[in-house]
């Protein structure tokens, strides 16, 4: 189980077996071929080199294995991982449009709003 951090280095969620969970132990999204989708198969963005990016390529979150571009904060102390809820069957999503990987800017959107689509 890998923690997911926001632009301030705070733990905002978890990644486990290709499923993204929020801090309230709710499954919120899944990853298929580095693309992030809601469980309604709505494309949210991508995860590339440990950095979560929105559809415009702006950074929204990162993980421990992230590269240092953009300049990433030092993650805070990670809380104990939650007991995970079992997600439903993962749907088959449509092929998403291309997402730029070039931006080193952070999206000001909150993590929960990003996951809401």
C-alpha positions as CSV (number, residue, x, y, z in Angstrom):
1,X,0.0,0.0,0.0
2,X,1.5,3.3,-1.1
3,X,0.6,6.7,0.4
4,X,-0.4,9.5,-1.9
5,X,0.7,13.1,-1.0
6,X,-0.6,16.5,-1.9
7,X,1.5,19.5,-2.9
8,X,2.2,20.2,0.8
9,X,3.5,16.7,1.5
10,X,0.3,15.6,3.5
11,X,-1.0,12.1,3.0
12,X,-4.3,12.4,1.1
13,X,-4.9,8.8,0.0
14,X,-3.6,5.4,-0.7
15,X,-2.8,3.3,-3.8
16,X,-3.3,-0.5,-3.5
17,X,-3.6,-3.0,-6.3
18,X,-4.4,-0.3,-8.8
19,X,-7.2,1.2,-6.7
20,X,-7.0,4.7,-5.2
21,X,-8.5,5.1,-1.8
22,X,-9.2,8.3,0.1
23,X,-8.4,9.0,3.8
24,X,-11.9,7.8,4.7
25,X,-11.2,4.3,3.4
26,X,-13.4,4.7,0.3
27,X,-12.3,3.5,-3.1
28,X,-12.5,6.4,-5.4
29,X,-10.6,5.6,-8.6
30,X,-8.6,3.0,-10.4
31,X,-5.6,2.9,-12.6
32,X,-5.5,1.2,-16.0
33,X,-2.3,1.6,-18.2
34,X,-1.2,4.7,-16.1
35,X,-4.6,6.4,-16.7
36,X,-6.8,7.3,-13.7
37,X,-10.5,6.6,-13.9
38,X,-13.5,6.9,-11.6
39,X,-15.6,3.8,-11.1
40,X,-18.0,5.4,-13.6
41,X,-15.2,5.1,-16.1
42,X,-14.6,8.9,-16.3
43,X,-11.0,9.7,-17.2
44,X,-9.4,12.0,-14.5
45,X,-5.8,12.1,-15.5
46,X,-2.6,10.0,-15.4
47,X,0.0,8.8,-13.1
48,X,3.5,9.0,-14.5
49,X,6.8,8.5,-12.6
50,X,4.9,8.7,-9.3
51,X,3.2,12.0,-10.1
52,X,-0.5,12.2,-10.5
53,X,-1.5,14.7,-13.2
54,X,-4.9,16.1,-14.3
55,X,-6.1,16.0,-17.9
56,X,-4.2,19.3,-18.6
57,X,-0.9,17.8,-17.3
58,X,-0.9,19.8,-14.1
59,X,0.4,18.1,-11.0
60,X,-2.3,17.1,-8.5
61,X,-0.5,14.6,-6.1
62,X,2.6,12.5,-5.8
63,X,3.9,9.3,-4.3
64,X,7.2,8.2,-2.7
65,X,8.7,7.0,-6.0
66,X,8.0,10.3,-7.7
67,X,10.8,12.1,-9.7
68,X,11.9,15.4,-8.4
69,X,10.4,17.5,-11.3
70,X,8.4,19.5,-10.3
71,X,10.1,20.4,-7.1
72,X,8.3,18.1,-4.6
73,X,7.9,18.8,-0.9
74,X,9.2,16.4,1.7
75,X,6.4,14.1,2.7
76,X,5.1,14.4,6.2
77,X,4.8,11.4,8.6
78,X,2.4,8.9,6.9
79,X,-0.4,7.7,9.1
80,X,-1.2,4.0,9.5
81,X,-3.0,2.8,6.4
82,X,-6.7,2.1,6.8
83,X,-8.5,-1.2,6.5
84,X,-9.6,-1.1,2.9
85,X,-13.0,-1.5,1.6
86,X,-13.4,-4.0,-1.3
87,X,-14.1,-2.1,-4.5
88,X,-16.6,-3.3,-7.1
89,X,-15.6,-4.9,-10.4
90,X,-13.5,-2.4,-12.3
91,X,-15.2,-1.3,-15.5
92,X,-13.6,-1.2,-18.9
93,X,-13.0,2.4,-19.7
94,X,-12.8,4.2,-23.1
95,X,-9.4,5.1,-24.5
96,X,-8.6,8.6,-23.0
97,X,-7.2,11.5,-24.9
98,X,-3.5,12.4,-24.5
99,X,-2.3,14.2,-21.4
100,X,0.7,16.4,-21.4
101,X,3.6,15.5,-19.2
102,X,5.5,18.8,-19.5
103,X,3.9,21.0,-16.9
104,X,5.7,21.5,-13.6
105,X,2.8,23.6,-12.2
106,X,0.4,22.4,-9.5
107,X,-3.3,22.3,-10.0
108,X,-4.9,24.3,-7.1
109,X,-7.8,21.9,-7.1
110,X,-8.3,19.8,-3.9
111,X,-7.7,16.1,-4.1
112,X,-11.3,15.2,-3.3
113,X,-12.6,17.6,-6.1
114,X,-10.1,15.9,-8.5
115,X,-11.5,12.5,-7.6
116,X,-15.0,13.7,-8.0
117,X,-14.2,14.5,-11.7
